[in-house]
């Protein structure tokens, strides 16, 4: 079958792309950045649904396309952006499919149409309703929480899983999570048994679970005992939501707070009756992911990064404040006095501060880490030659540089490459 797969570089799209190609389908894949996932025999085109919303000529429909699969989605705190991409842009895409007589498989979200106060779900619902009104042969899948390697939600849960005490926004709301392999299996089964009438089908796991139960299953798969859980207090959650909405945090914002406190359940029987597919219990799918080493890395990175930021910014503040005279005394021990000593202390403190701020910005982080490595090695070499007695400090102030160098190397090596 000739398939146009939109959103092929996303979590769901990547898994569908590999499975569809392996099953012999001819795929034209799209993403905002063309060819971001390399799969032999797959042709790539650039498609930005945000641009398509305002310009229907933005995308040239591929000839002989029999089926459109829309796996595109947007995690955003901006209602306008969600409307442009998930509503208007997606509806424009559906118009193109209807114009060319193609079937449509829309990947929506469980809860769409039932929670109008959540822009992510409401914009999905608007596109779903528009598609149903076109009279085309369509299937709308509304999956529950999808878990597996490479997913944004999966990454957050994997990051939380090593912690012995885990703070969550809610401890009681239930969902029916399923592994991404089961979702892909459901799609393949539908392609073999396409319904004769337009359908809206929930795709859910067989077991309703709270988020602590989900995380405990992830912990068990990694060889850890169940964790302890606590609910984030309302005032603290409120502060986090305000910051999340301001800075565009995907994991903590007004939408995520609302969704975290609500059950999100569905019936697996309609899907099974159409194509015979049933998702397996989540625990039976947790093979190869998550992995303890990767989860620990995810958990430790933000902690180490926060500590390093505090160290560099704190050093700058101390050297310009209460430690200024101490810094001058150290310079004096090295034979540097007067204006040159003051310049050395002040410029060193300012450089420390700039490097601490550099860790906050993703685009500058790798450069900041490399510069910090060079600076620490330089400081250590200078002290070793000029002030060697500092190596015998009972508090091991210089020796602790070695630990910071190792942590900085680890952060540099594990920093994601864009």
N, C-alpha and C positions, 0 to 999 in steps of 0.2 A: 504494500500500500504506500502511496505517496503522501507523506505526512509533513505538515508544517508545524514545528515545535517552537512555540514562543516562550521565552524565558528559559532557554536551554542551559544557561550557565548558572542558574540558581540551584538550591539544594534539591528540590523535587525534579527540576528540569534535567540536571546532570544524571540522576539515576534513571530517569525515563529514557534519556538519550542513549545511554549504553544498552539498556534492555531492548529498546525498539530496534536499534542497529543490529544487535545480536540475533534478533528474531527475523531478520531479513527485510525489514521495511526500508524504504527509501526516504531519507530524512533531509529536510532543509531546516536547519536550526537557526534561531535568531537570538541575539542578545544586544544590549546597548553598545558593547564593545565586541566587534565581530571576531569570531574564531577564538574565544577565550577558553574553550575546552577542546582539545584535539582528539577527535575520534575518526579513525580511518573510514573513508567513503562518505562522510557527512559534509554537505555543503553549508556554508554559513552566509547569513545576510545580517546587516545591521538593522535593528528595529528598536526605537525608543517610543513607548506608548505615550509618554508625555508629549513628544513632538507630534505624534499621530493625532492626538486630541485636537490640535490646532491646525494641522495640515494633513489632510487625507492623502496628499500626493507624496508624503514622506516615505511611504513603503510601497514597493512594486510587488504585487501579488504573484507568487511563483505559478507558472503554468502547470496544469494537470494535478494540482493539489486536491486530494480526495478528502483529507481530514485535517482540521486545525485542532491542535491541542494547546490550550493556553495555560501554561504553568507559571506565568509571570505574576508577581506579587510585590508589594512594597511595604516594608516596615518603616513607618514614619509617624512622627507626632504631629505633622502638618495636615490638617483636614483638606486644605486646598490642593496640596500635592497628591494626597490619596484620591481626591475627586478627579484630578486631571489624569492620573495613571490608571487607577482601578475602575473608574466609572467611564469618563468620557473617552479616554484612549482605548479602553477595552471595547466599548460599544462601537467605536469606529472600526476596530479590527473585526468585530462580528459582522458589521455591514459589508466589509470586503468578502468575508466568507460566504455570506448569503448571496451576494452579487455573483459569485463564481460557483455557486451550487455545492459548496463543500460542507460536509458534516462538521460538527463542533463538539469537542470535549472540553468543557470548562472546569478548571480546578479552582473551586471556591474555598469556603471554610465553614466548618460546623459552627452554627450559631448565626450565620448570615440570614438576615430577614427577621431575626428574633430579638436582636439587641441593637435598636436604632441609635442608641446613645453612644455607641462605639464606632467611630468613623471607619476603622479598618473593616469591620464586618458590614457596616451599612453600605459602603462603596462597593463591596463585593456583591451585596444583595441587589443593588441598583443594576449592576451589569448582568447578574443572573436573570432578573426579571425582564430586562430588555431583550436578552437572548431568547427567552421563552416566547416573547411576543413576535419574534421574526418568522415563526412557523417553519423553521429549519429542523432537520433531524439532529437533535442535540441531546447530550447527556451532561448534567451538572453534578460533579462530585464534590461533596462537602466533607473533607477529612477532619478527624480529630487531631490531637497533638501527634505530629510525626517525629519519630526519633531515629537517629542513625548518624553515622559519621558525616560530618560536613554541615549539619544543620545548625542554624543560629540558636534555637532553643536547646538543641542537644548539647551544644557547646557550653551554654550556661549551666545546664544540669550536670554535665560532666565536671565542670569547674567546681561546682558546689559539693560534688559527691565525696571528695576525700575528707571534708571537714567533719569533726566529731560532733559539733554543735552547729546547726544550720538554721539561720533566721529566714523566714519566708513571709510573704504578704498574707497568706491564708493557709490554714492547715486542714480545712474540712471540705472545701469544694472538690467535686469529682469530675474527672474526664475519662475518656476511654482511649488512651494512647495506643498507637500501633507503630510497628517498625516500618521504615521506608520500603523495605523489601516487600512487605505485604501490600502496601499501597501500589507499588509497581505491578505486583501480581494481579491486583484487582483491575488495573488499567488493561493489562494484556488479556485478561479474561473477557473484559467488556468488548475489546476489539474483535474477539472471536464470536461474541454473542450480543451484537448490537441490538438494543431494543427497538421495537417498531414505533413506539411513541416517545415524545420528549420526556425525560426523566430527571428528577432531582434525587440523588441518592447519598445518604450519609455513608461515610467509610470510617468505621470505628473498630477498635479492638474489642475483644469479648468480655473484658473485665473493667468495670468502673473502679477507678483508683483515685485516691487523694495524691497530691504532689509528694508528701513524705513517703507514701508507699511506692511511688515511681522511683524516687531517688534511692530508696532502700533496695529496690531491685537492681538498680545500676551499681550500688555498692556491693551487693552480693555477687554480681557478675565479675567484680574486680577482687573478690576475696576478702571483703570487709564486712564486719558486723553492722547491724542497723545503727543509724545515727540517732542523736537526740535533736529535737526540733523546738523552735520557739517562734511565736508570731511577732512580727515587727509591730511596735506600738503605733497607734494611729497618728500621734504627733510626729514621730520620726518618719513614718511613711509619707505623711503630708509634706514634710520638708523635702524628702527624696523626690516626690512627684513634681513639686515646683521646680527643682533643679533639673529633673529629667525632661520636663516640657521645655525648659529654657535652653538646655544644651543638646536636645535631641537624642537622649538616651533611649535605646530600644527596649532595654530590659526593665526600666522603671520610669513610668510616666502615667498620666491620668488613665489612658486606655488599659495599660497592663494592670493597674490597680483594680479597675472595675472587673476585668476578665478573671483576675486571680480569685475573686470572691464569689464567682458564680459557677454552678454546675454547668457542664457542657457535654451532654449525653445524647446518644442516638441509637437507633435500632439497626443492628447488622443484617436483619432478615431481608429487607428489600433488595439489597445488593446480592445476597446469596440466591434469592429467587430468580433474579435476572440472569446471572452468569455463573452461579454455583460457587463463587469464591467466598471463603471465610478467613479472616485474619487469625493468625495463631496468637496465643498468649505472649505478651511482650517478653517475659523471661526466657522463653524458648528461642527467641531471636537474638539474644544478647551474646553473640559469639564473634569475637574479633573487635567488637566495640561495645562499651568503652574499654580502654586499656589503662591500667593503674598509672603507668609512667606518664602517659599523656594527660590524664586527669590531674595528677599532682603538678605537672608543669603548668597547666592552665590555672590551677589554684594558687600556685606560688608566684607567678609572674606579677600580678597586680600588687601583691604584698611586697615583694622585693622592690618593685618600681616605686611604690609609695615611700618605702624606707629610704631609698636612694635619693629621692626628691627632697625628703626632709633633711637628710644629711647635708646635701649640697647647699640648699637654701639656708639651713640652720648654721652651717659653717660661715656662710657669707654674713648672716646677721650677727653672729658672735664676733667675727673679726672686725666688723665695723662698729660694734658696740662694746660690750663688757670685756671682750678679749683683745681689744685694740692695743692696749699697752703691753699685754703679754706677747703679742705678735712682734712689737718693736723690740722687746727684750730678746726674743729668739733671733731676730735680724742682727741685733748687736752681738750676740754670741757668734754669729757667722761673719762678723767684721763689717756689717753693713749698718750705717748710722745716718742720722740726719734726714734730709729730704728724700734721699734714695730709699731709705728704710720705710718711710711713710708711703712713698709711691708703691713699693713692693707689697706692703700689707693691704693697701686700699685696692690696688689693681688686682691682686690675687683674690680678694673678697668679691669684687665685682665679677670677676671671671667665674668664680664658684657659683654666684647667683645666676649668671646667664646660663651656665651649664645645667643648673637645677631646673630653670624654666624651660630649657630645651628638651628635657625629658617629658614635659607635659604635652608637647606638640608632636604628633605622630610623624609629621613630615621631617622634623629635625632630630628625631630621637636617635637614629643610627649615628649621625654625625656627632651628637652630644656624647654618646657612649664612647665612640672612638677617641674623642678629644679628652674625655675623662680618663680613659686608659693611659693616654700619653702623658697627661698631667700628673697622675698618680705615680707612674713610673719615673717621671722626671723629679717629682718631689722626693721619692724614696731614694733615688740615686744621689740627689744633692745632699740629703741628710746623712746618707751612708758615708759620703766622702768628707763633708764639712763638719757635721755634727754627729759623729758615730755614737756618742754616749746616749743619744735618745733611743737607741735600740735596747738599752738596758733599763728603760723606764718600767717600773713595776706594773703599770697599767697597760703596757705594750701598745702605746698609741701608734707607733710607727709599724709595728708588726701587724696591727689590725688592718693596715693598708693592703696587706696580702689577701685578706678575706674580701675586702671591697673590690680588689682587682678581679678575683675569681667571680664574684657576683656580677660585676659589670660585664665580664666576658660572657657569662651565661645569658644575661639579658640581651646582649648583642647577638649571640648565636640563635636565640629563640625569638628575636624580634621578627614579626611577619614581614615578608617582602611584598611590596605592592606591585 
